[in-house]
Amino acid sequence: MRKYRTIEMKRLSAEEFRAAEKQPLVVVLDDVRSLYNVGSLFRTADSFRVGKLILCGITATPPHAEIHKTALGAEESVEWEYFPSAVEAVATLKSQGYRVLAVEQAEGSKMLHTLTASPDTFAPRCAIVLGNEVKGVNQAVVDQCDGCIEIPQLGTKHSLNVSVAGALVIWEFTKQWLMRNEENQKK
């Protein structure tokens, strides 16, 4: 087995990425304090063609050297927007018809591995909210959401780095999106 060389990977240019079909997923960052986490989430959003990142509160915005260090330029390809608070961002998304789910350990949360591509879980447009590295998603934001997604954790620690948690949830949404697209192409 031979690894691909970079030139063989058929990577999109930033212009091609902006023109490409995106999955109908928005990722909201609620007071994410680490610029490296923000950059990592930009890079993950680029990798999986997330529709948009919404940066809220104390979450830093590009341009910034520390974001760029982990984003590797994805902050230039991924669409993003800033809101003073995640409460405001969630209200705006809901008014636009988004189903909004917090990634949080909460009463009544749905385990990530049990989610299926059904209309009650994945509306035509969906948003996930990722929270602060210490406090998680603000309770006021959780109160506004349509539900919570929880990542099963089996060890002694019951928290993940926000960029890792985001990547896991974004991948699950991407997998569901890709499966729906494949099914639609067969029809």
C-alpha positions as CSV (number, residue, x, y, z in Angstrom):
1,M,0.0,0.0,0.0
2,R,1.4,3.4,-1.0
3,K,0.5,6.7,0.6
4,Y,-0.9,9.3,-1.7
5,R,1.2,12.3,-2.5
6,T,-0.4,15.7,-1.9
7,I,-0.8,16.4,-5.6
8,E,-2.8,13.1,-6.0
9,M,-5.4,14.1,-3.4
10,K,-7.4,16.4,-5.7
11,R,-7.8,19.1,-3.0
12,L,-10.1,21.9,-3.8
13,S,-8.8,25.5,-4.0
14,A,-10.4,28.0,-1.6
15,E,-12.5,29.3,-4.5
16,E,-13.6,25.8,-5.5
17,F,-14.5,25.1,-1.9
18,R,-16.6,28.2,-1.6
19,A,-18.5,27.2,-4.7
20,A,-18.9,23.5,-3.7
21,E,-22.1,22.1,-2.1
22,K,-21.9,22.2,1.7
23,Q,-23.7,20.1,4.1
24,P,-26.6,21.9,5.8
25,L,-24.8,22.1,9.1
26,V,-23.8,25.2,11.1
27,V,-21.4,24.9,14.0
28,V,-21.8,27.5,16.8
29,L,-18.9,28.1,19.1
30,D,-20.2,29.4,22.5
31,D,-17.3,31.3,24.3
32,V,-14.5,29.0,23.1
33,R,-11.5,30.6,24.6
34,S,-8.6,28.8,22.9
35,L,-7.6,30.2,19.6
36,Y,-6.0,26.8,18.7
37,N,-9.4,25.1,19.3
38,V,-11.0,27.7,17.1
39,G,-8.4,27.1,14.4
40,S,-8.9,23.3,14.7
41,L,-12.6,23.6,14.3
42,F,-12.1,25.8,11.2
43,R,-9.9,23.0,9.7
44,T,-12.5,20.3,10.6
45,A,-15.3,22.4,9.1
46,D,-13.3,22.7,5.9
47,S,-12.5,19.0,5.9
48,F,-16.2,18.0,6.1
49,R,-17.7,20.9,4.1
50,V,-19.7,22.4,7.0
51,G,-21.9,25.2,5.9
52,K,-20.8,27.8,8.3
53,L,-19.1,28.5,11.7
54,I,-20.7,31.0,14.0
55,L,-18.3,32.4,16.6
56,C,-19.9,33.9,19.7
57,G,-18.9,35.9,22.8
58,I,-15.3,35.6,23.7
59,T,-14.5,33.3,20.8
60,A,-11.8,34.9,18.8
61,T,-12.3,35.7,15.1
62,P,-9.9,35.7,12.1
63,P,-7.5,37.0,11.2
64,H,-5.3,35.8,14.0
65,A,-1.9,34.0,14.0
66,E,-2.9,31.4,16.6
67,I,-6.1,30.6,14.7
68,H,-4.2,30.3,11.4
69,K,-1.6,28.0,13.0
70,T,-4.1,25.2,13.5
71,A,-6.6,26.2,10.7
72,L,-3.9,26.1,8.1
73,G,-5.8,28.6,5.9
74,A,-9.3,27.0,6.5
75,E,-10.3,30.4,8.0
76,E,-10.2,31.7,4.5
77,S,-12.3,29.0,2.9
78,V,-15.0,28.3,5.6
79,E,-17.8,30.9,5.8
80,W,-18.0,32.3,9.3
81,E,-20.0,34.9,11.2
82,Y,-19.7,36.6,14.6
83,F,-22.5,37.1,17.2
84,P,-22.0,38.8,20.6
85,S,-23.7,35.9,22.3
86,A,-24.7,32.3,21.4
87,V,-28.2,33.0,22.7
88,E,-28.5,35.6,19.9
89,A,-27.0,33.2,17.4
90,V,-29.4,30.3,18.3
91,A,-32.4,32.6,18.2
92,T,-31.4,33.8,14.7
93,L,-30.8,30.2,13.5
94,K,-34.1,29.0,14.8
95,S,-35.9,31.9,13.1
96,Q,-34.3,30.7,9.9
97,G,-35.7,27.2,10.3
98,Y,-32.7,25.5,11.8
99,R,-33.0,22.6,14.3
100,V,-30.4,23.5,17.0
101,L,-28.7,20.9,19.2
102,A,-26.2,21.5,22.0
103,V,-23.3,19.1,22.4
104,E,-23.6,18.7,26.2
105,Q,-24.2,16.2,28.9
106,A,-27.7,16.9,30.0
107,E,-31.0,15.4,31.2
108,G,-32.7,13.8,28.2
109,S,-29.7,14.1,25.9
110,K,-29.5,11.7,22.9
111,M,-26.4,9.6,22.6
112,L,-24.4,10.4,19.5
113,H,-24.3,6.8,18.3
114,T,-28.1,6.5,18.4
115,L,-28.8,9.4,16.0
116,T,-30.3,8.5,12.7
117,A,-31.0,10.7,9.6
118,S,-34.7,11.2,10.5
119,P,-36.5,14.5,10.2
120,D,-37.0,14.8,14.0
121,T,-33.2,14.6,14.5
122,F,-31.8,16.2,11.4
123,A,-34.1,19.0,10.1
124,P,-33.4,20.1,6.5
125,R,-30.9,22.5,8.2
126,C,-29.3,21.7,11.5
127,A,-26.9,23.5,13.9
128,I,-24.8,22.2,16.7
129,V,-23.5,24.3,19.6
130,L,-20.1,23.6,21.1
131,G,-19.3,25.2,24.4
132,N,-16.5,26.7,26.5
133,E,-13.5,24.4,27.4
134,V,-14.3,24.7,31.2
135,K,-18.0,25.4,31.5
136,G,-19.4,23.8,28.4
137,V,-22.5,25.2,26.6
138,N,-24.1,28.0,28.7
139,Q,-27.3,26.9,30.4
140,A,-29.2,29.8,28.8
141,V,-28.1,28.5,25.4
142,V,-29.1,24.9,26.3
143,D,-32.5,26.2,27.3
144,Q,-33.0,27.6,23.8
145,C,-31.9,24.5,22.0
146,D,-34.2,21.8,20.5
147,G,-32.2,19.1,22.3
148,C,-28.8,17.9,23.4
149,I,-26.3,15.4,21.9
150,E,-24.1,13.6,24.2
151,I,-20.9,11.7,23.3
152,P,-20.7,8.4,25.2
153,Q,-17.5,8.4,27.3
154,L,-16.5,5.2,29.0
155,G,-13.4,6.1,31.0
156,T,-12.7,8.1,34.2
157,K,-12.8,11.5,32.4
158,H,-16.2,12.7,31.2
159,S,-15.0,15.6,29.1
160,L,-13.3,15.9,25.7
161,N,-11.4,18.8,24.2
162,V,-13.9,21.0,22.4
163,S,-12.2,20.5,19.0
164,V,-12.2,16.7,19.5
165,A,-15.8,16.7,20.6
166,G,-16.7,18.9,17.6
167,A,-14.8,16.6,15.2
168,L,-16.7,13.6,16.5
169,V,-20.1,15.2,16.2
170,I,-19.3,16.8,12.8
171,W,-18.2,13.5,11.5
172,E,-21.4,11.8,12.6
173,F,-23.5,14.5,10.8
174,T,-21.2,14.2,7.8
175,K,-21.6,10.4,7.7
176,Q,-25.4,10.8,7.8
177,W,-25.3,13.5,5.1
178,L,-23.1,11.3,2.8
179,M,-25.4,8.3,3.3
180,R,-28.5,10.4,2.4
181,N,-26.7,11.8,-0.7
182,E,-25.8,8.2,-1.8
183,E,-29.4,7.0,-1.3
184,N,-30.7,10.0,-3.3
185,Q,-28.3,9.3,-6.1
186,K,-29.6,5.7,-6.3
187,K,-33.2,6.8,-6.8
